[in-house]
Amino acid sequence: MTPVTPRPSLSRPGVLLATWFGVGYLPKAPGTWGSAAALPFAWIIVEHVGVAALALASAVVFVVGIWAAQDYMGRTGVHDPGVVVIDEVAGQWIVLLAAPLDPIAYAAGFVLFRVFDIFKPWPISWADRRIGGGLGVMVDDVLAGAFGLAILWGGRMLMKTMELGG
């Protein structure tokens, strides 16, 4: 019988933020739920304040996420628990910095982030193994986001070049 991991109450600010308002407690694939939950927030931020605000929000969520992830791990004694999804939010928002407000672009950004977050090519895998604590929880997802950002941005530039040449 596998031990049951404690689930701290969402009444704790660190837990509430680490699980992105409880999304991490949804059954099956919490990372995917966390990434999906990040999308409407990103859309609203970009639509009402702009892409620079999304970049700033990503940085704020990264810093807050270090604290929240560490708080959650301290309460449970579990290293990098799947229910901590604030890291997915930060990483997902980074990819979306290259996405126009378009459902197809957001879907592409979502897929790119999930692919890099799940498969963790180097140096993402290195960071995942070597960096501990709340920082370690956040860094690999930020790197996955940066990889997705580069691919999405490169794809957009390639499409623009092809349009100009056609």
N, C-alpha and C positions, 0 to 999 in steps of 0.2 A: 504494500500500500504506500503510495507516494504521500509525503507530508503536505498538508494544506498550507499555502502561503497566506499569511495574514493580510487582510485588506484594510488598511487604515481608513478612517472616516474622512469623507470629503469636507467635513467641517474644518479640517486643518488646512490652512492656506497653501502650505507646501504640497500637500497631497492633491488638493483641488487643481493646482497649476500643473503639477507633474503629470497628472492623468488627463489634462486638458479638459477640465470641468466634468470629469467622470467618463469621458469617451474611452479611455484606456481600460475601463472595467467592462466594456462591451464584450460579449463572447466571441471567440475565434478571431484571429488576425488583428490584434490591437494596433499594430503599426500601420496597417492599411486603414483602419478606422481613423487613427490619428492624422494620417496624411489627408484623408478625405475631409475630415473636419476642418483642416486648415484652409481648404479651398475657398469656401464662402467668405471667411474672414479676410483673406487676401484680396478677393474680388472687391469687397466693400472698401477696404483701405485704398486700393489703387483707384477705384472709381471716384471716391470722394476726396482723397487727399493727394494721390499720385504715387508713382513707383518709388520715389525717394523715401516716402513715408513707409512703404513696405520694406525697404532696405533698413531703415531705422528700426522698424518693428521687429525685423529678424534679429538684429543685434540685441535689442532689449530682451526678446524671448530667449536668445542664447544665454545671456547673463543670468536672467531670472531662472532659466532652465537648469543651470549648473547648481544653483542653490536648491531648487525644488527637487531635482533628481537626488541630490545628496540627502536632503531631508527625508524623502521617501525611502531611500536605501537604509538610512539610519533607523527608521521606524520598523523596517521589516527584516533587516539583516541580509537582504537579497541584493546581489550585485547586478546592476543593469536589468531590472525586472521589465518584462514585456509591457506591463500596464503603464509604465512611464512613457508617455507619448509626446511630451512637450518637445523632445528632440526631433520627432517627425515634423512637428509644426515649423520649427526653425528651418530645418532642411528643405521642406516643401516650399516654404516662402522664398528661399534663396533661388530655387529653380524658377519660380514664377516671376522673378525679376526680369527675365527675358521673354515673358509671355505677354502678348497683347490681351486686352479684355475680349477674349473669344473662347467659347466653350471647347473648341477643338484644341486650341493652344494650351488651355488649362489641362485638358485630358492628356495631352502629350507630355506636359510637365509632370503630371501625376505619375504616369507610367515610367518616365525616365527616372524620377526620384525613387520610386519603388524598386526598379531594377538595380540601381546602384546601391540602395540601402540593403537589399536582400543579398545580392551576390558579392558585394564588398570587394571590388578589385583593389590592388595595391594602389595607393597608400591607405585606403580606407580600412582594409583588413588589418594593417599594421597598427593604426590608431585604435581600432577596436580592441586589439589584444594588449597593447602597451600602455595606454593612458587610462588611469583608474579614476574612481570617484565620479562626482557629478560632471566634471570636465570631460572625462572619458565617455560618459553617456552621450554628451552633446556633440563632441568633436567628430565622431564618425558620420553622424547624420549631416552635419554642416559640410563635411567633405563630399558626401554623396550628393548633397544639394549643389555644391560647386561643380561637380562633374556633370550633373544634369543641366545646370545653367550653361556650361560651355557647349554642350551638345545642342541644346535648344537655340542658343544664340547663334551658333555656327550654322544650324539648319535654316534659321531665318535669314541670315546673311546670304547663304547660298541661294535661297529662293529669290531674294531681291536681285541678286546678280543675274540669275536666269531670266527674271522678268525684264530687266534692263537690256539684256542681250537679245531678247526675242522680238 
